[in-house]
Amino acid sequence: MTHASVNSGYNKIRLLFVCLCLLVLVFFFLDITIGTISIPVKSVFQILFSKGTDNSAWLYIVQKIRLPKACTAIIVGCGLSVCGLQMQTLFRNPLADPSILGISSGASLGVALVMFYSGSITSLYTIQELGISGSWLIIVAGASGAAMIMLIVIFISARLKDNIVVLIIGVMIATLVTSIISIWQYFSAPEQIKEFLIWTFGSLGGVTGDHLKVLALVVCIGLIISFASSKMLNVLLLGENYARSMGLTVRRARFLIICSTSILAGSITAFCGPISFIGLAVPPLTRSLLNTADHKILIPGCCLMGTSIMLICDVISQITGSQTSLPINIITGLVGAPVVVLIIISRNRSRLV
């Protein structure tokens, strides 16, 4: 490969990154502008750039509701897409993600433990009553549950060579955990069941103020660990035997991936509910768009792509013609499911060629 072709490839990637950044900015502004209550674009601009507005209700809606929700969409898009990228690299399977492998179910189990066992409803909608200590309690519970399931999957995968079998076992573990949560729900108070059910629909609008800062801090820690693991992910992409021959300590690499995935999936699931398909659909889209396997490029690319898709989904959820917005999980499923089908079809075609 010539030096000119390498430079041409990098220039194309830079251009794509610029386009993705512009998309994020456009959809971020649309997410703040569009809602169940109509606010003029001019007034939104004035509020965002601290020029004020005569309507105090509009000021409150933009600053206290829509802006935090859009920021949460950015955090969730970055975190879940990087989670999926790491899982797909670790298992060398484009259909691996935290939800399919049961990691999100583990996070749900941790949150259910706090909600049901504590005897109080500590969901996303009433978490403000707990203060920062309650936020950390939810995050630790979600991350611990995610880490427990991830460790089980890694333990099993170390003894099995077939990644498809590992995925099937992950689905079975997720089913088992979901059954345990269902049994717990059956014996819980109706108020707790209702709140937990609402939490499972997923929401970006319940994380505000100090809790948004807590979520952003924890997700940033997980992303930093992911960026630090980029070289390890590049080596693992070629197989564990090759990684060992290159001097990589596979056990240490797995531990770092477990830590970052658990922190990201656990904290996001704890605050926003189990949001599906983002971790599954974004990494293959990013690989196809950037045409590279380098995780130093793929990780920021997944962050931008995941953010764009989350913002688009949040905008779509509010264009319903009613005074209420749809749960975000419904929209991510509608957007993500066709992408997964296309991934499977394209893989089968490439095998036939």
ROKOL-59882 format. One record per atom (N, C-alpha, C, O): residue in one letter; x, y, z. Coordinates in steps of 0.02 Angstrom, whole numbers, plus 50000, padded with zeros to 5 digits. Example, Ala and Ser with C-alpha at 12.3 -4.5 7.8 and 13.67 -1.06 7.14 Angstrom:
residues 2
a506604971650390a506154977550390a506604983550390a507124983450423s506424988850354s506844994750357s506455000250394s506705005750402
//
This chain:
residues 353
m500424994050000m500005000050000m500445006250000m500895006950042t500315010849953t500735016749946t500555021949999t500025021850030h501035026650008h500945032050056h500355036450037h499985038850080a500255037549971a499705041649947a499025038549963a498555041949984s498975031849954s498345028449968s498175028550042s497595029050062v498705027950084v498605028350157v498335035250176v497865035750215n498645040550149n498425047350163n497705048550139n497315051950171s497545045550081s496875046150054s496365042850100s495815045450110g496555037050127g496115033550174g495995037550237g495425038050261y496525040550265y496465044550326y496055050850312y495665053050355n496155053850254n495765059850237n495015058250232n494595062250252k494855052450204k494165050350200k493865049350270k493295051250282i494255046250314i494025045150383i493915051850418i493415052750454r494375056650408r494295063250439r493655066650414r493295069650453l493535066050349l492935069050320l492305065950350l491825069450365l492315059350358l491735055850387l491635057950460l491065058650482f492185058850496f492125061150566f491825068150569f491405069650613v492025072550523v491745079250521v490995078950507v490605082550538c490795074650460c490085073850443c489695071250503c489135073550516l489975066350538l489645063650597l489565068950652l489045069350684c490085072950661c490045078450711c489505083350693c489135085750736l489445085050629l488915089650606l488235086550617l487765090050636l488165080050604l487525076650616l487335076850689l486755078050706v487825075750733v487695076050805v487445083050824v486955083550861l487765088250799l487555095050815l486855096550790l486445099550826v486695094350728v486035095550699v485495091950740v484995094950758f485605085450753f485095081650790f485055083750863f484525083250894f485605086150892f485595088650960f485125094750964f484715095251009f485195099250915f484765105150914f484035103250900f483585105950931l483925098450854l483245096150840l482925093050902l482335093950915d483325089250940d483065085951000d482845091051052d482365089951088i483195096751054i483005101951102i482415106051076i482005108451115t482355106751010t481835110850980t481165107350976t480645110250990i481185100850957i480565097050946i480335093951011i480735091151049g479685094351025g479415091351085g478655091551084g478355093951036t478355089051137t477635088951141t477345096051149t476765097251133i477755100751173i477565107751177i477955111651126i478575111251125s477615115351083s477945119051029s478275125351055s477965129551087i478935125951041i479315131851060i479655134550997i479985130650961p479595141050981p479905143850921p480665142750920p480995142950972v480925141550861v481645140350853v482045146350878v482565145450910k481805152350864k482155158350886k482215158550962k482745160450988s481685156650997s481705156651071s482185151451097s482515152551148v482215145651064v482685140351085v483405142951078v483805141851123f483555146251023f484225149151013f484385154151069f484935154151096q483905158451085q484015163451137q484145160251204q484575162551242i483785154951220i483885151551284i484555148051286i484905148351337l484745144751231l485375141051229l485975145651235l486475143851266f485935151551206f486495156251207f486415161651260f486705167151255s486015160051312s485945164251373s485705171251357s485895176051392k485295172051306k485015178551292k484335179551325k484035184951322g484085174151355g483465174551392g482845174551348g482895174851287t482265174051381t481625174251346t481095176751394t481155176151455d480565179451366d480025182251408d479585176751437d479235177751487n479605170851406n479175165351428n479575160851477n480015157151456s479405161151541s479765157251592s479635149851584s480065145751602a479045147951559a478895140851549a479345137851496a479605132351505w479455141451441w479905139151388w480615138451416w480965133651400l480825143251455l481495143151485l481595136851527l482105133551524y481095135351568y481125129451611y481145123051570y481535118451584i480715122651519i480675116651477i481335115151442i481565109551441v481635120451413v482255119451376v482845117851423v483215113151411q482915121751476q483495121051520q483455115151567q483955111951582k482855113551591k482785108451643k482545101751617k482615096651651i482255101651557i481975095351531i482325093251467i482625087851464r482295097351415r482535095251350r483295095051346r483575090351318l483635100051374l484375100051370l484675094251409l485115090851381p484465092851471p484735086851505p484565080351469p484975075651468k483965080051438k483775073951401k484215072851341k484425067251326a484375078251305a484815077751247a485525075751268a485855071851234c485755078551324c486415076651351c486425069251371c486925065851361t485875066951401t485825059851419t485855055451357t486155050051359a485525057651303a485555053751240a486265053051215a486455047851190i486665058351221i487365058151201i487745053151243i488125049051217i487645053351309i487995048851355i487805041551340i488235037251337v487155040351332v486915033551319v487165030951252v487395025251246g487135035251200g487375033151134g488105031251134g488295026251105c488515035251168c489235033751173c489345027251211c489705022851188g489045026751270g489175021051314g488965014351285g489355009651284l488345013951261l488085007551236l488415005351172l488524999451162s488575010151127s488905008251064s489605005551077s489815000751045v489975008551124v490645006051141v490594999251175v491014994951165c490074998351217c489954991751248c489884986351195c490204981151198g489454987751146g489344982951092g489974981551052g490114975851034l490364986751038l490994985951001l491474981251039l491774976851009q491534982351103q491984978151143q491754970851145q492154966251139m491104969851153m490834963051155m490944959451088m491134953651086q490814963051034q490884959950968q491614958350952q491754953450917t492064962450977t492784961050967t493004955251011t493374950850988l492784955251073l492994950051120l492764943151096l493144938351100f492144942751072f491864936351051f491924935250975f491734930050949r492194940350940r492274940050868r491624937950834r491604933550791n491084941350855n490424939850829n490024946450824n489954949850874p489774948250764p489424954650756p488744954950789p488424960250789l488504949350817l487854949250850l487904949150925l487414947950960a488504950450951a488604950651023a488494957851049a488734962651019d488134958351103d488054964851136d487844963551209d487664957951226p487854968651251p487694967551322p487014964451335p486934960551381s486504966251294s485834963551306s485784956151287s485484952151323i486084954351229i486044947351207i486454942851253i486254937151265l487014945251277l487434941151322l487194941151394l487504938051437g486644944751408g486354944551475g486634949851522g486434950151580i487084954151498i487384959051542i486874964251564i486854966251622s486454966451518s485924971251535s485424968151584s485164971551628s485294961651575s484844958151622s485154957851691s484804958451742g485824957051694g486164957151758g486104963951792g486004964351852a486174969251751a486084976051778a485374976951804a485264980051856s484884974251766s484184974651788s484074970951853s483694973251896l484414965351862l484364961551924l484634965651982l484334965652037g485194969051971g485464973252025g484994978852044g484904980252103v484694982151993v484214987552007v483594984752041v483324987952087a483354978952018a482764975852049a482904974252122a482454974752165l483514972252137l483704970752206l483614976852250l483354976452306v483824982652224v483754988852262v483024990852267v482794992852321m482654990352211m481954992552211m481514988352257m481144990952298f481554981652249f481094977252283f481304975552354f480894975452400y481954974252363y482194972152429y482184977852479y482074976752539s482314984052455s482354989652501s481674991552529s481624995052580g481144989152494g480474990852519g480244997652498g479704999852518s480635001152457s480445007752432s480555007952358s480965004152331i480215012352324i480255012852251i480815017652234i480735023752238t481385014952215t481965019252201t482115018952127t482675017452106s481615020552087s481705020352015s481955026951989s482085031652027l482015027251925l482235033151890l481795039151904l482035044851902y481155038051918y480695043651927y480685046251999y480425051752011t480935042552045t480935044752115t481625044852144t481715045552205i482135044152102i482825043752126i483055050452156i483525050552196q482725055952136q482915062452163q482845062652239q483205066352272e482385058752266e482275058752338e482865055652376e482945056952436l483265051752343l483825048352377l484455052652380l484885051352422g484505057752337g485115061752335g485665058052300g485555052852270i486285060852305i486855057852270i487015050952295i487215046552256s486945049852361s487095043152388s486645037852357s486865032252344g486015039652344g485565035052310g485775033752239g485705028152215s486035038852206s486285037952137s486845032852136s486845028352094w487315033552181w487875028852183w487635021852201w487915016952177l487135021452244l486855014852261l486575011452199l486695005452189i486195015152158i485915012452097i486465010352048i486435004952018i486975014652041i487515013151994i487905006952015i488055002551975v488065006552080v488445000752106v488034994352097v488304989252078a487384994752110a486954988852102a486934986752029a486994980752013g486834991551983g486794989851912g487454987151886g487464982151850a488014990551904a488674988351880a488864981551908a489164977451874s488684980351971s488844973852002s488464968251969s488744962851956g487814969351955g487424964251921g487684962951851g487714957151829a487874968251815a488154967451748a488824963651751a488944959251710a489244965451800a489904962151806a489824954751822a490204950651797m489344953051865m489234946051884m489064941751823m489344936351813i488594944251781i488394940451722i488974940151671i489084935051640m489324945751664m489884945951616m490424940951636m490704937651593l490574940451700l491074935651724l490864928451711l491274924251693i490224927151719i489964920351705i490054918651631i490264913151614v489874923551588v489934922451515v490674921451495v490824917051455i491114925551524i491834924851509i492094918151533i492494915051499f491874915951592f492094909551620f491884903851574f492274899151562i491274904251548i491024899051502i491384899451435i491574894251406s491484905551410s491804906351344s492524903851344s492774901751292a492864904051402a493554901651407a493594894051396a494124891451380r493034890651407r493024883351401r492674880951338r492644874951324l492414885651299l492084883851237l492404887551179l492574893451185k492494884151123k492814887251065k492304890351017k492474894750977d491684888051020d491174890350974d490834896551002d490494896151053n490914902250969n490624908450993n489864908450989n489524911751028i489584904750940i488854904350934i488564900950996i488044903051021v488894895751020v488674892351080v488704897051140v488264897051183v489224901151143v489294905951197v488714910951196v488434912651248l488534913251136l487964917851130l487314914651153l486914917751187i487214908251134i486614904651155i486594904051230i486064905051261i487164902451261i487194901951334i487054908751365i486714909151416g487304914151334g487164920851359g486424922351358g486154925251405v486084920351304v485354921351300v484994917351354v484524919751384m485224911251367m484924907151419m485024910151488m484584910051530i485624912951499i485754916251563i485304922251571i485024923451625a485224926151517a484774931951520a484054929751535a483704933051573t483834924151505t483164921551518t483094919451591t482574920751622l483614916251618l483594914051688l483544920151734l483154920151782v483954925251721v483944931251763v483264934751758v482994937051808t482984935051697t482334938151688t481794934351726t481334937351753s481854927751728s481374923651765s481424925051840s480914925351875i482024925851865i482124927451936i481794934151952i481454934852003i481904939151908i481594945651918i480834945151916i480484948451955s480574940951872s479844940051866s479554937051929s479024939051952i479904932151957i479684929152021i479664934452076i479194934752115w480194938552078w480234943952126w479654948852118w479354950952167q479504950552055q478944955052041q478284952052065q477854955652090y478204945552056y477574942252073y477414943152147y476834943652166f477934943252189f477824943752261f477934950952287f477974951952348s477974955752243s478084962752263s477434966652263s476924964452236a477464972652293a476884976952296a476714979652226a477164980552185p476084980852212p475884983452145p476244989952127p476414990952068e476354994452175e476685000752160e477394999652137e477635002952091q477744994952169q478424993352150q478454990252080q478894991852040i477974985852066i477944982552001i477824987751946i478144987451893k477374992551958k477224997651908k477845001851893k477995003251835e478185004051945e478785008151936e479335004351899e479665007051855f479434998051917f479944993951884f479764992851811f480204992851768l479124991751796l478894990851727l479024997151686l479254996651629i478875002951714i479015009251679i479755010051667i479965012351614w480165008051716w480885008451709w481135004151651w481605006051616t480824998251641t481044993751587t480894996451518t481194994151469f480425001151512f480275004151447f480855008551422f480915009851362g481265010751468g481815015151449g481595022351445g481055023851420s482015026851469s481855033951467s482505038051472s482965036251507l482515043551435l483075048151438l482905054351478l483345058551492g482275055051497g482045061251528g482055061451603g481875066551633g482255056051636g482245055951709g482895057451742g482935057551804v483425058651703v484095059951732v484245067351724v484375069751669t484215070951779t484335078151778t484785080251836t484895076451883g485035086351832g485405089351887g486015085451907g486415083451864d486085084351972d486675080851999d486715073751974d487265071051966h486145070551960h486155063651937h486435063051866h486745058051849l486325068151825l486625068351759l487385068851765l487745065751726k487615072751813k488345073351824k488635066751846k489185064751824v488285063251890v488525056751914v488565051751856v489065048351848l488035051451816l488025046851758l488575048551709l488925044151684a488655055051694a489175057251647a489875055351673a490295053051634l489995056251738l490645054651767l490795047151761l491345045251741v490295042951778v490405035751777v490515033251705v490945029151693v490115035751659v490185033751589v490855036051561v491175032451522c491075042051580c491745044451559c492295039751583c492775038451547i492235037351645i492735032651672i492735026251629i493275023751612g492145023651613g492105017651572g492385018751502g492715014351475l492265024651473l492525026151406l493285026951407l493625024951360i493555029851460i494275030551467i494615023651469i495125022551437i494305019051507i494575012251509i494535009051440i494995005451420s493995010351404s493915007551336s494455010251289s494755006451251f494575016851291f495095019751249f495785016951267f496195015751223a495895015851332a496535013051354a496625005851330a497185003351325s496055002451316s496074995451294s496084994651219s496044989051194s496125000151182s496054999851109s496574995351076s496414991551031k497214995751099k497744991451071k497594984151085k497694979851042m497364982751146m497194975851164m496624973251120m496634967551098l496124977551108l495564975551066l495794974050994l495534969450962n496264977950969n496534976750902n496864969850898n496784966350848v497224968050949v497574961650950v497074955950959v497134950750925l496584956851004l496094951651016l495664950250955l495394944750947l495604955150911l495204954250850l495494948750806l495124945750766l496134947350813l496474942250773l496484935350806l496754930650779g496174934950866g496144928550901g496584928350963g497094931850967e496384924451012e496754924151076e497434920951068e497914923151101n497494915851026n498154912751017n498654917650988n499234917951009y498434921450938y498874926550909y499034931950960y499594934350964a498534933751001a498644938851052a499184936651102a499604940551122r499164930251121r499674927651168r500354927551135r500864929051167s500374925851070s501014925751035s501314932751029s501924933551022m500884937951031m501114944851028m501294947551097m501484953451104g501244943351148g501424945451216g500864948551256g500984951351310l500254948151231l499684951151267l499454946351322l499374940351311t499364949051382t499074945151437t498314945151428t497984950051445v498054939751401v497344939451382v496904940351444v496384943551441r497104937351500r496704937951560r496634945151583r496104947351605r497184948951578r497164956051597r496724959951549r496354964351569a496784958351484a496374961851434a495634960451446a495224965051443r495464954251460r494774952551475r494514956351536r493954958751538f494944956851587f494744960351648f494584967651634f494084970251659l494994970951594l494874977951577l494224978751537l493844983451548i494114974151490i493494974351451i492884973151495i492364976351486i492954968451542i492414967151590i492264973351630i491684975151640c492784976751654c492694982751695c492334988251656c491834990951680s492584989851597s492284995351559s491574993751537s491134997951541t491464987451513t490794985551491t490304985651549t489734987851541s490514983151607s490074982951665s489904989951689s489324991351706i490404994251691i490285001151713i489805004651665i489325007951687l489925004051600l489515007451551l488805004651550l488315008351558a488744998051540a488084995051535a487704995551600a487104996751601g488064994551656g487734994651721g487465001451739g486885002051761s487865006751731s487635013351751s487085015951705s486595018851728i487165014851639i486655017151591i485995013451602i485465016551602t486025006951612t485415003051624t485095005251689t484485005451694a485495006751740a485225008751805a484825015151800a484275015651828f485085020151765f484755026651762f484235027151707f483725030551716c484335023851650c483905024851591c483495018751573c483085018951528g483605013251608g483255007051591g483635003151538g484115005751509p483414997051524p483764992951474p483594995151403p483054993551377i484034998951372i483935001551304i484244996751254i484844995351257s483834994151209s484054988751165s484304991251098s484174996851077f484684986851064f484894987350993f485434992450979f485764991950927i485564997351022i486085002251008i486764998851008i487164999850962g486904994951059g487544991351063g487614986051009g488174984150992l487064983650983l487074978450932l487154981250862l487534978450822a486804986750847a486774989250779a487314994250762a487534994550704v487544998350810v488005003750795v488705001350774v488955003950724p489024996550808p489704994650788p489764992050716p490214994250681p489314987650692p489364985550621p489264991350572p489594991750520l488804995950589l488705001850546l489335006050543l489525008450490t489655006950600t490265011050603t490835007750565t491205011050529r490905001150572r491424997550534r491314998250459r491794999450422s490684997650438s490544998250366s490675005250341s490925006250286l490495010250382l490575017150361l491315019150358l491535022250309l491695017550410l492395019550414l492865014750379l493435016550363n492635008550367n493035003550331n493715002450364n494235002650331t493695001350429t494315000050466t494164995450525t493604994850548a494694992050548a494644987750607a495044990550666a495094987350718d495324996550657d495724999750709d495275002750762d494875007250748h495325000250824h494875002550877h495035009650900h494615012850933k495625012250884k495765019250900k495315023750858k495165029450878i495105021350800i494645024950757i493925022850770i493465026950769l493815016350781l493145013750789l492805016250853l492205017650852i493185016850907i492875018950971i492585026050966i491995026950982p492975031150944p492655037750935p492125037750881p491625041350886g492225033650828g491725033150776g491065030350802g490525032950785c491105025150845c490505022350876c490165027350921c489555027750924c490565031350957c490285036551000c489865041450960c489305043150979l490145043750904l489775048650862l489165045450829l488635048450828m489255039450802m488695035950770m488145034350820m487555035350806g488335031750879g487845030050930g487475036150956g486875035950968t487845041750963t487525048050984t487015050350933t486465052350951s487205050150869s486755052350816s486115048150816s485565050950811i486185041550821i485595037150819i485155038150881i484545038250875m485455039050939m485065040151000m484685046750995m484095047051015l484995051950970l484655058350962l484085057850911l483545060550921i484215054250855i483685053150805i483095049450837i482515051350827c483245044150874c482715040250906c482315044550955c481705043950960d482665048850993d482315053151040d481875058251004d481325059751027v482115060850947v481695065450908v481075061750882v480525064450887i481165055750855i480605051850828i480095050350883i479485050450871s480345048850944s479885047050999s479425052751018s478905051651049q479605058851000q479195064651018q478735066950962q478305071150973i478825064250901i478395066050844i477835060950840i477815056950794t477385061050888t476845056150891t476165059350880t475655055850874g476145066050877g475505069450869g475095069650932g474505071350930s475395067850989s475035068051053s475445071951103s475985074551087q475185072551163q475515076351215q476015072151255q476305074651304t476115065951236t476595061651270t477075058751219t476905057751161s477685057351241s478185054351197s478215046851209s478075044451264l478405043151157l478455035951163l479075034051203l479565037751202p479075028251238p479675025851272p480245024751221p480125022351166i480845026551240i481415026251194i481565019251171i481825018251116n481405014251212n481545007251193n481145005051133n481375000951093i480545007751126i480125006051067i480455008551003i480475005050953i480715014651006i481005017650946i481675014350928i481795013050869t482095013050978t482735009750963t482625002750934t483015000450892g482084999450956g481924992950927g481704993450855g481894989450813l481294998550840l481064999650771l481635001350724l481644999350666v482125005150750v482695007250709v483225001650705v483505000450652g483344998450762g483894993650766g483754986850736g484204983750707a483134984450742a482974977750717a483114976950642a483414971950623p482894981650599p483054980950527p483804980850514p484034977450468v484184984650553v484914984750544v485214977850559v485644975450522v484984974750612v485234968150630v485054963050576v485464958750560v484454963550549v484244959050494v484704959950434v484914955050403l484864966150417l485304967550361l486004964750373l486334962250327i486244965250436i486904962550453i486924954950441i487404952350412i486394951450463i486364944150455i486344942350381i486684937750360i485934945950342i485874944550271i486534945750235i486744941650193s486874951350251s487504952850218s488044947850235s488454946150193r488044945250297r488534940150316r488404933650278r488874930450256n487774931850270n487614925750233n487804926350159n488044921550129r487704932250130r487894933350061r488654932950052r488904930250002s489024935750099s489754935650094s490024928550100s490544926850071r489674924250136r489894917350142r489764913450077r490134908950059l489214915450041l489044912049980l489504913949922l489614910049875v489774920149925v490184922549870v490834918849866v491244920149822
//
